[in-house]
Amino acid sequence: MTDRRAFTPRPYQDIITDHVLATPRCAVWAGMGMGKTVSTLTAVDMLELVAPGPTLVTAPLRVAQSTWPDEAAKWQHLRNVEVTPIVGTAAARRKALALVSNFSASVFTINYENIPWLVETLADQKKPWPFGKIIPDEATRLKSFRTRQGGQRARALGKVAHLPQVHHFIELTGTPSPNGLKDLWGQVWFLDRGERLGRSFEAFKSRWFQTIQVGADAHAVDLVPLPFAQKEIEGLLRDLCISLDPADWFDLHEPISVPVYVDLPGRARDLYRDMEREMFMQIDGHDVEAFNAAARTIKCLQLANGAAYTTDDDGDNRPWAEVHSLKIQALESIVEELGGAPLLVAYHFKSDLARLLKAFPRGRHLDADPQTLRDFKAGRIPILFAHPDSAGHGLDGMQDVCNAVAFFGHWWNLESRQQIIERVGAVRQAQAGHDRPVYIYDIIARSTVDELVIARHKSKRTVQDLLLEAMRKGTSNV
């Protein structure tokens, strides 16, 4: 690439890199937006001098497919780091895996669902495990590991995690214990094989927890940590794990902006280009036409989100067709990173709301029923979907339970965006006495009108100027 940027690490990013270099099997607990990926890649690049060989990153599909390759391609100092995703069809995965033996890439990424396939494929080929460095991103997915039974993906990774040739195991997550201390055993086992928290989950449980029956069902039980558990466990993990609190590093009066990019897959990109260039596309047997530039922009925004209306009828039940689910996957990663903390999600199109409610059945729509808002403020709703125009003035109290907003879709109206942010914004956080940052997650489809809307919000340029520029050169080339 010719547009790589110079990298000037922030102080906390140096801490991450130094910890990875100094602690071969370690965990980094830091939230989204704190630069875990680039800091870890920086350490991996340095480790090539003393521990050469391919690195394996395990991550959710979108993160494996786009985030890690994009981050390596962004920075000048990572020009020697090539990231190859092992994703897609079995044939595509085998082709990528073949590159491991000739070291034509230094870092390989794979989604968690395909870890069993990778372990079994290499075993069937009677090849030794080639990855001396393993980096589970969003490592809480390893919490289900048990020496017997447990999650299939974590078990597969457990077969290779402590092989003699695996010298580095680096866990990355923002929420190591979303359900409490009981989530830690599986993750820490991958670091020390049970040395600190017990050789088995049963040993861990009997040392630091008591079992409490929940309700009338004798089989419904919960694990409650004993009074000394937190302090003892923290002491045992202090040499392996670092925890970075954004409040220690950021100006809490300024929201922490976290752009989350997705790349349109082939079919969706083709439809987008048809609409952008021809103002026409065929989707699920329907001819969809835009009769002016404004209509074309709306259709492009719909496609960026993952679904487009197939008629121009303005009714509530007009048909739509889904073309990709990458923004849904991105939101799933955000929800997981937040570890159960409440999230306010802004949407624009009703088709997107329908998809969101289906994908997140525990979420609720901010409707006219006042009980919905009361339930959210009481912590009974983990995800609240709201249209910016319906979440403006007159709503208060969200800041007591929520400090994060995710924009699933984007619209030109800057005031509406600012209003929904302010529902949980820095001013309201301060007024409520909360000393914590506000997170704004923008889920952005790369090289689409999404980027123009974000540019509009940042520069306050007129919509007309941006549209004229976009349609003059095509947003697919932005």
Secondary structure, DSSP 8 states (H G I E B T S, - for coil): ----B-----HHHHHHHHHHHH-SEEEEEE-TTS-HHHHHHHHHHHHTTTS-S-EEEEE-HHIIIIIHHHHHHHBGGGTT--EEE--SSHHHHHHHHHHHHTTS-SEEEEEGGGHHHHHHHHHHTT-----SEEEEBSGGGGTTB-SSSB-HHHHHHHHHHT-TT--EEEEEES-S-TT-GGGHHHHHHHHHTTTTT-SSHHHHHHHHEEEEE-SS-TT-EEEEE-TTHHHHHHHHHTTTEEEE-GGGTS-TTS-EEEEEEE---HHHHHHHHHHHHHSEEEETTEEEE--SHHHHHHHHHHHHHTEEESS---STT--EEE---HHHHHHHHHHHHHTT--EEEE--SHHHHHHHHHH-TT-EE--S-HHHHHHHHTT--SEEEE-GGGSSTT---GGGT--EEEESS--S-HHHHHHHHHTS-HHHHHHTT-----EEEEEEETTSHHHHHHHHHHH---HHHHHHHHHHH-GGG-
